[in-house]
């Protein structure tokens, strides 16, 4: 499964990078991310690591999944990539989340005369290599993505106002 979604926001790129490069913020705005905690670091980790608990429900069926995810790129700028990096010597399905970002539009009305970005666009791609994906789950995930877009915009506004725990 390879799923990409996009969003434009008035939030600055710096705030977007700070929020989106820290998996600990995701439960605040993404409903399927039930919990995130720092993972025990390993010398072979390409970056910081977290244990992420995903939860989903389809009618009466509930499912949860725990993944050890490492940030493999980003942290200071886009792109930001998280990949599943388990440390149990077993083979695991691919989970990769990549966030790209770019300024959209410019505003030249500032006294300095310099162009300032008005909006930032992000594209988030989730790649899943497991065999447990069925079309009905895509509908559930699509609905969750729509809810998360709204929640992320509100969370970003709170961060910029200094009232979110980011």
C-alpha positions in Angstrom: 0.0 0.0 0.0 1.3 3.4 -0.9 -0.9 6.4 0.2 -0.2 10.1 -0.3 -2.2 13.0 1.1 -1.5 16.7 0.9 -2.3 19.8 3.0 -1.7 23.5 2.7 -1.4 25.6 5.8 -0.6 29.2 6.8 1.8 27.7 9.4 5.5 28.5 8.9 7.8 25.8 7.6 9.9 25.9 10.8 6.9 25.1 13.0 5.7 22.4 10.5 9.2 20.7 10.6 9.3 20.9 14.4 5.9 19.3 14.8 6.1 16.7 12.0 9.6 15.6 12.8 8.7 14.6 16.4 6.5 11.5 16.4 5.5 12.3 20.0 3.2 15.1 18.7 1.2 12.7 16.4 -1.3 11.4 19.1 -2.4 15.0 19.6 -3.7 15.3 16.1 -3.9 11.9 14.4 -6.6 9.6 15.9 -5.0 6.3 14.8 -1.8 7.0 16.6 -2.9 6.0 20.1 0.5 6.5 21.9 4.1 7.3 21.2 7.0 6.9 23.6 10.7 7.2 23.2 12.3 3.9 22.3 15.5 2.6 23.8 18.3 3.9 21.6 20.4 1.6 19.7 23.9 2.4 18.3 22.8 1.4 14.8 19.7 3.7 14.8 19.9 6.2 12.0 18.1 8.8 14.2 15.9 9.2 17.2 13.5 6.2 17.8 10.0 5.9 19.2 7.6 3.1 19.9 4.3 3.9 18.2 1.0 2.3 19.0 -1.5 2.4 16.2 -5.2 1.6 16.8 -8.0 1.2 14.4 -11.6 0.1 14.5 -13.8 -1.2 11.7 -17.3 -1.8 13.1 -16.9 -4.1 16.1 -13.4 -5.1 15.1 -10.5 -3.4 16.8 -6.9 -3.8 16.0 -3.7 -2.4 17.4 -0.1 -2.5 16.3 3.2 -1.5 18.0 6.0 -0.4 15.8 9.5 0.9 16.5 10.1 3.8 14.2 13.3 5.8 13.6 13.6 9.2 12.0 16.0 8.5 9.1 16.0 11.9 7.5 15.0 15.4 8.5 14.5 17.0 11.9 15.8 20.4 10.9 14.2 20.6 7.4 12.1 18.7 4.9 12.0 15.9 3.8 11.3 14.0 7.0 11.3 10.3 6.9 10.4 7.7 9.5 11.0 4.0 9.0 10.3 0.9 10.9 13.5 -0.3 12.6 12.8 -3.2 14.9 15.6 -4.6 17.1 14.4 -8.2 17.6 16.2 -10.0 14.7 12.9 -10.9 13.0 11.7 -9.9 9.6 9.0 -7.2 9.6 6.8 -5.5 7.0 7.9 -2.1 5.7 6.4 0.9 7.3 7.7 4.2 6.0 6.3 7.7 6.5 7.7 10.5 4.4 6.8 14.2 4.8 7.8 16.7 2.1 7.2 20.4 2.4 7.5 23.6 0.3 6.5 27.2 0.4 3.5 28.1 -1.7 2.9 31.7 -3.0 4.7 34.8 -1.9 3.9 38.1 -0.3 5.9 41.2 -1.4 3.9 43.6 0.7 6.4 43.8 3.6 8.3 47.0 4.4 11.6 45.2 3.7 10.5 44.5 0.1 11.5 40.9 0.5 9.2 38.1 -0.6 7.8 36.1 2.3 6.1 32.7 1.8 2.4 32.9 2.5 1.6 29.2 2.9 3.4 25.9 3.3 2.3 22.8 1.4 3.0 19.3 2.8 2.7 15.9 1.2 2.7 12.9 3.5 3.3 9.5 2.0 2.7 6.2 3.9 4.2 3.0 2.6 3.1 -0.3 4.1 4.5 -3.5 2.8 2.4 -6.0 4.8 -0.3 -8.3 3.6 -3.1 -7.3 6.0 -4.4 -4.4 3.9 -7.9 -4.7 2.4 -9.9 -2.1 0.4 -12.3 -1.5 3.3 -9.4 -0.4 5.5 -8.5 2.2 2.9 -11.9 3.8 3.4 -11.4 3.9 7.2 -7.9 5.3 6.8 -9.2 8.0 4.3 -11.8 9.1 6.8 -9.1 9.3 9.5 -6.9 11.3 7.3 -9.7 13.8 6.7 -10.2 14.2 10.5 -6.4 14.4 11.0 -6.0 17.3 8.5 -8.4 19.4 10.5 -6.9 18.4 13.8 -3.3 19.1 12.6 -4.3 22.6 11.4 -5.8 23.3 14.8 -2.7 21.8 16.6 -0.3 23.9 14.5 -2.3 27.1 15.3 -2.0 26.2 19.0 1.8 25.6 18.6 2.3 29.0 16.9 0.2 30.7 19.6 2.4 28.9 22.2 -0.4 27.0 23.8 0.3 23.4 22.5 2.5 20.8 24.1 5.0 20.4 21.2 
